[in-house]
Structure formats: C-alpha cells, structure tokens
Amino acid sequence: MTDAHASSATLPYPAGPHGHGLRLRAWDPEDETDVDAWRRGLTDPDFLRWNTPLKKVEDAATARASLRSKAEAAAAGTTVTFCVTDAGTGTVLGQIGINEIDHVMRVARVGYWVLPEARGRQVATRALALAARWAFGELGLHRLELGHALGHEASCRTAERCGFPYEGTLRDAMPEEGTFEAFRDVHLHARLATDPEPELVLPDPPATA
C-alpha cells in the first residue's frame, strides 16, 4: 500500500464492500496508479463507443481533476464512485458509480466500466452485485436504475444477471458516440430494494488480476 492509499481514510467512503473476489474502495486523486487507471478507463475506445462524457479526460491532469470532482460529489452525498480492485492483489480492475443520488425519492443511477485487461472475468457483474447490496443497505436507497445504449448487449446481460430486469426503451436518452448533436435510445433496467437478491453463478475468481 502506498502512502497515498494509506491516507485514503480521509476520503469519502474509503472502505466499500468486498466479496466475489473483489474489494471496492474510494479512488485517490493523489495516487498516480489511480489517476492512470482512471485516464485509461475513460479514454478506452470501447468505453467511448458506448459513452460520451460531458468532460473529456485526456491526460493525467484532466484525470486527476475528474477524480477530485468525484470526491467532492461523494462528500456532498450526490455520487459514490468506487474503484473496483482485486481483493487479493489490490490491482485496479475498473470502476462502479452510484450516481444522481436522490435521498428524498431514495433512487440513484448506477454505471460501471472495466479496464481492457480485466474483461472476460465478469468483473462488472461481481462489482454491480456488491454495489447494489451496499447502496440498498448503507445508503437506504429503494430503487437503482441502470441505463445503457441500445445494442450494448454485454451491459444488458450484466444487468439481468444482477437482478436488474429490462423495464423499457427510452427514446433519444443518450448522446450518440462522440457527439452531443445526435442521440440514441437507451435500455432502462432497474432493481428495487424489495426485489429478491439474485443468486449469481460465477466462475472461481482468478488468483491474480
């Protein structure tokens, strides 16, 4: 553990849930490994195929600024952004966020991405299962929504595996790839705190990330 990570107890939500071979923790804007992983995740071509960020992350400086804004949002109680790590090695695998938290209506939106080298291990499925349980238990939320661009079948399967059934298609609810001048449809999935928790069928987690 680096000195920067040792100081993460001062960060909002420093210790998240763990299980299924994963541990969720706060991102550290001052840690170079975290900053680099955040930059790589948000500049990955596959991520950008399905997402059009409001603010582009292009280098270490913009990645660090983005992480600091996430920490501020967490402190304000509107967003929780977890770094998804391998429980054994601490290797960063991706991120999962509980966003647009409405504490009055007890609803939020969840989103995630996985680094290229960690794909194919059901990291998103395992992280979503952990984050959903945490959001219902620790934040007291009643409803979690998950939206993905039409055609993103991998995200659709992840949602279904984690007990987020398809609820409908939202017309023109997300920008098209790389532009805010055109829009695309979104599949809406959601899970309620009162829904039964799905029994995940997962492969044995890898010994190393």
C-alpha positions in Angstrom: 0.0 0.0 0.0 1.4 3.4 -1.0 1.5 6.4 1.3 -1.3 8.0 -0.8 -3.5 5.0 -0.3 -2.7 4.9 3.4 -4.2 8.4 3.7 -7.4 7.3 1.9 -9.2 7.1 5.2 -9.8 10.8 4.8 -11.6 10.3 1.5 -15.4 9.9 1.3 -16.5 6.3 1.5 -12.9 5.0 1.7 -13.9 1.4 2.5 -16.6 -0.1 0.4 -18.0 -3.7 0.2 -15.9 -6.7 -0.6 -16.8 -10.2 -1.9 -16.8 -12.3 -5.1 -13.0 -11.8 -5.2 -13.3 -8.0 -5.3 -12.9 -5.1 -3.0 -14.5 -1.7 -3.7 -12.7 1.4 -2.3 -12.6 5.1 -2.9 -10.4 6.5 -5.7 -7.5 8.6 -4.6 -6.9 11.6 -6.8 -3.4 12.0 -5.4 -2.3 8.4 -6.2 -0.6 8.1 -9.6 -1.8 4.5 -10.1 -5.4 5.5 -9.6 -5.0 8.6 -11.8 -3.5 6.4 -14.6 -6.2 3.8 -14.3 -8.9 6.4 -14.4 -7.4 8.0 -17.5 -7.1 4.7 -19.3 -10.6 3.7 -18.4 -12.1 6.9 -19.8 -10.0 7.0 -22.9 -10.5 3.4 -23.8 -12.1 3.1 -27.3 -14.7 0.5 -26.2 -15.8 2.8 -23.3 -16.1 5.8 -25.7 -18.1 3.6 -28.1 -20.9 3.4 -25.6 -20.4 6.6 -23.6 -20.0 10.3 -24.4 -18.5 12.0 -21.3 -19.6 15.6 -20.6 -16.0 16.5 -19.8 -13.2 14.7 -21.7 -10.4 13.0 -19.8 -7.3 13.1 -22.0 -4.2 13.1 -19.7 -3.1 12.8 -16.1 -4.1 16.4 -15.3 -7.7 16.1 -16.5 -7.9 12.6 -14.9 -6.9 14.0 -11.6 -9.3 16.9 -11.9 -12.1 14.4 -12.7 -11.3 12.3 -9.7 -11.3 15.3 -7.4 -14.7 16.3 -8.7 -16.0 12.8 -7.9 -14.6 13.1 -4.4 -16.4 16.4 -4.0 -19.6 14.9 -5.2 -19.2 12.0 -2.7 -18.7 14.5 0.1 -21.9 16.2 -1.0 -23.8 12.9 -0.9 -24.8 13.0 -4.6 -22.5 10.4 -6.0 -20.4 7.5 -4.8 -17.6 6.3 -7.2 -15.9 3.1 -6.2 -12.6 1.8 -7.5 -13.0 -1.9 -8.3 -9.9 -3.8 -7.2 -8.8 -7.4 -7.0 -9.4 -8.5 -3.3 -6.1 -10.4 -3.2 -3.7 -8.1 -5.1 -5.3 -4.7 -4.9 -4.9 -4.4 -8.7 -7.3 -1.8 -10.2 -9.9 -3.5 -12.4 -12.4 -0.8 -13.2 -15.0 1.5 -11.6 -18.6 1.4 -10.5 -20.6 4.5 -9.5 -23.8 5.2 -7.8 -24.8 8.5 -9.4 -27.5 11.2 -9.2 -28.5 10.1 -5.7 -31.9 11.4 -4.6 -32.1 10.9 -0.9 -35.8 12.0 -0.8 -37.0 9.7 -3.5 -34.4 7.1 -2.5 -33.3 6.5 -6.1 -30.0 6.6 -7.9 -28.4 5.5 -11.2 -25.6 3.1 -11.5 -22.8 2.9 -14.1 -19.6 1.0 -14.5 -16.6 0.2 -16.7 -13.9 -2.4 -16.7 -10.3 -1.9 -17.9 -9.4 -3.8 -21.1 -7.0 -6.2 -19.3 -9.7 -7.2 -16.8 -12.5 -8.1 -19.2 -13.9 -11.5 -19.6 -13.9 -12.2 -15.8 -17.4 -11.0 -15.0 -15.8 -8.1 -13.1 -18.8 -5.8 -13.9 -21.3 -8.5 -12.7 -19.4 -9.0 -9.4 -19.0 -5.3 -8.8 -22.6 -4.5 -9.6 -23.8 -7.2 -7.2 -21.7 -5.7 -4.4 -22.5 -2.1 -5.1 -26.3 -2.7 -5.3 -26.3 -4.5 -1.9 -24.2 -1.6 -0.4 -26.5 1.1 -1.9 -29.6 -0.6 -0.5 -28.1 -1.3 2.9 -25.8 1.6 3.6 -27.5 4.4 1.7 -31.0 3.2 2.3 -32.0 3.5 -1.4 -35.2 1.9 -2.7 -34.6 1.9 -6.4 -31.4 1.7 -8.5 -31.6 2.4 -12.3 -29.2 1.2 -14.9 -29.3 2.6 -18.4 -27.1 1.6 -21.4 -27.1 2.4 -25.1 -29.2 0.2 -27.3 -27.0 -2.5 -28.7 -24.7 -2.8 -25.7 -25.5 -6.5 -25.2 -22.7 -7.1 -22.6 -24.1 -4.5 -20.3 -27.6 -5.8 -20.8 -26.5 -9.3 -19.7 -24.7 -7.9 -16.7 -27.9 -6.0 -15.6 -30.1 -9.1 -16.0 -27.6 -11.3 -14.1 -27.6 -8.9 -11.2 -31.4 -8.7 -10.9 -32.0 -5.5 -12.9 -34.8 -6.5 -15.3 -35.4 -4.6 -18.5 -38.2 -2.0 -18.0 -38.4 -0.3 -21.3 -36.6 1.7 -24.0 -36.0 5.5 -23.5 -36.1 7.3 -26.8 -33.1 9.5 -27.6 -32.0 9.5 -24.0 -28.2 9.4 -24.5 -25.8 11.2 -26.9 -24.5 9.3 -29.9 -20.9 8.2 -29.8 -18.6 11.3 -29.7 -21.2 14.0 -30.2 -24.0 15.9 -28.4 -25.6 16.8 -31.7 -27.4 13.4 -32.1 -28.9 11.0 -29.7 -29.6 7.3 -29.3 -32.1 5.1 -27.5 -31.3 3.6 -24.1 -32.4 0.4 -22.4 -33.6 1.0 -18.9 -33.1 -1.6 -16.2 -33.9 -1.2 -12.5 -33.8 -3.1 -9.3 -35.7 -2.4 -6.1 -34.6 -3.0 -2.5 -37.6 -5.3 -2.1 -36.6 -7.5 -5.1 -35.1 -10.8 -4.2 -31.3 -10.8 -4.5 -30.2 -12.9 -7.4 -28.1 -16.0 -6.9 -25.0 -15.3 -9.0 -23.4 -18.1 -10.9 -19.8 -17.0 -11.2 -16.5 -18.7 -12.2 -13.9 -19.0 -9.5 -12.2 -15.6 -9.2 -8.7 -15.6 -10.6 -5.8 -16.0 -8.1 -4.2 -12.8 -9.6 -5.6 -9.9 -11.6 
